Amino acid sequence: MGSQTAPVTAPTTVLKWVLDTRNLWPEANETWDLSTETWADPSCPQASRALALLTPEERKDVLRFYHVKDAKLALGSSLLKRLAISTYCGVGWDAAAWTRDARTKPVFLLPDGSEPLLFNVSHQAGLVVLLAAHGAPPGTSIGVDVVCPPERRSRDHAVIAADGWPQFVDIHGEVFSTGEVARLKALPLAPLDRLLAYFYSLWCLREGYVKMSGEALLAPWLRELDLRYFAPPGEVPPEGRGFEIWFREKRVDDVDMRLEWLLDEYMVCTAVRWGKTYEAPVEGEDDMGKPFTHLTMDQVLADAEAARETKGKD
């Protein structure tokens, strides 16, 4: 979906990972239970085993969350980032520590200042998704976002029932362009869930683009970004035209944006602006078009522990 740059050459590897944390450690009633668990559930690995793979500071960050569901997401996010870095950057598990750049975007830098792996993580309603590119040409930037429309369905339906669809759109008008607001309001009359599918498609696409840029949703240029002819994954918009990206009244053709369904109820946007030396594969589907790889916590922990053991503690 979207404007396409020249895709990647052979040396570049794209990772698309997803980890579902919803059914992990159901006995944990409070966040601290994750570190002091006394139950023995053979269906899933112990949370303490996962926490042991993090640094003391990372564990503190995970356990500070009030809700268990949020702590599980933070734990999954930390593990996926470390696993990607350790696997593809030739460093031990304990050396696979990421930092934040000047715009607070997570990065991993080697001692010489190079950035061998670009990555971005998003999580929502129990799902953690990671997009990464190893060996991408200089100038490449990536972003990923996941949304779960059913998570907010009851609230959204109540607001729309009370105030109407146009007012619901206007509530979010500060983060949408004037054109996007107009398109949402002009959608053909449809069941609320269909309208909301378009709303969350736009939300997810915008988040993916903004995260790719390294900015936050408070970016001063936010309303100058205009995404046109958006639609839920796999659908054709009412205008019958392909998705377009416009910025400051000029069409953007150097960004590859894709929107897809995950597990039926999640939408995921991937956004990549490739460096100028990036070239398309001659045949077959490029890496950005491949499906997400679904990981289990058992698999993540096994790979992480193997990385720690074989590469040592740097």
C-alpha positions, 0 to 999 in steps of 0.5 A, a space after each residue: 500500500 502506498 508510495 513505493 521507493 526503490 526496495 532493498 538490496 540483498 545485504 539488507 534484512 528486514 525483520 517483522 516480529 509480533 509477540 502476543 502477551 495477552 495469555 501470559 501469566 494470567 495468575 499475576 493480579 498485580 505487577 509485582 507478582 511477575 517478579 515474585 511468582 509462586 505459581 507453576 503453570 506448565 503452559 507458559 514460562 515463568 515471568 521471573 525467567 524473562 525478567 532475569 534477562 533484563 538489566 536492573 534498570 530495565 526490570 525497574 521500568 517494567 515493574 513500575 507499571 500499575 497494570 499487569 498488562 502494561 508491564 507485560 507489554 514493556 517486558 515483551 518490548 525490551 526482550 524483542 529489541 535486545 533479541 534483534 540487536 544480539 542476533 543481527 549485530 554480533 554482540 552478546 545479549 548483555 551488550 545489546 543495550 539500546 539508547 535514545 537519540 536526540 529525538 528520543 527514538 530508540 537506537 543501537 550504536 556500535 563503538 564507532 558510531 555506526 548503526 547496523 540495525 534500525 528498529 522500531 517497536 509498537 504495542 497495543 492491547 497485549 500485542 508487541 510488534 517490531 520492525 527492523 532493518 539490518 544493513 540498510 543503506 545510510 539515510 534509511 528510517 523506519 516506523 511501525 504502529 499497531 492499533 486495536 479498534 475493538 479495544 475502544 469500541 464501547 467507548 467510541 460507540 458511546 461518544 458517537 451515539 451521543 455526539 454524532 460522527 462529525 463531532 467524533 472526528 472533530 475531537 481528533 481534528 488537531 492531529 489530522 489534516 484539514 483534508 483528512 477530517 473532510 474525508 472522514 466526515 464525507 464517508 458514505 453512511 455505514 455501520 459505526 464499525 465500518 466508519 471506525 475502521 477507516 478512522 483507525 486506518 488513518 490513525 495507524 498510518 499517521 502514527 507509523 509515518 510520524 514514528 518513522 520521522 523520529 518525531 512525536 505526535 506533537 510535531 509542529 508539521 503534523 497537520 501539514 501531513 495529508 494522507 489521501 485515499 486511505 482505507 482499511 487493509 485490503 480494501 479500496 477507498 470510496 474514491 477508487 484511488 490508490 493511497 497517496 502521501 502528501 506533505 506541505 502540498 507536495 506528493 511524497 514518493 520516497 516512503 513505503 507505507 503498508 497497512 495490514 491486519 494481524 490476528 483479525 482485530 489489529 491493524 499494523 502500519 509499517 513505514 520506511 524511507 529507504 536510503 538512496 542506494 536501496 535497490 529493488 530485488 529483481 524477482 519475487 516479493 520484497 521483504 517489506 511485503 512478507 508477513 509478520 513472524 509470530 513469536 512465542 515467549 518460550 521461543 524468545 526466552 530460549 533464543 535469548 538465553 542461547 545468545 547470552 550463553 554462546 556470546 558471553 556477557 560483554 
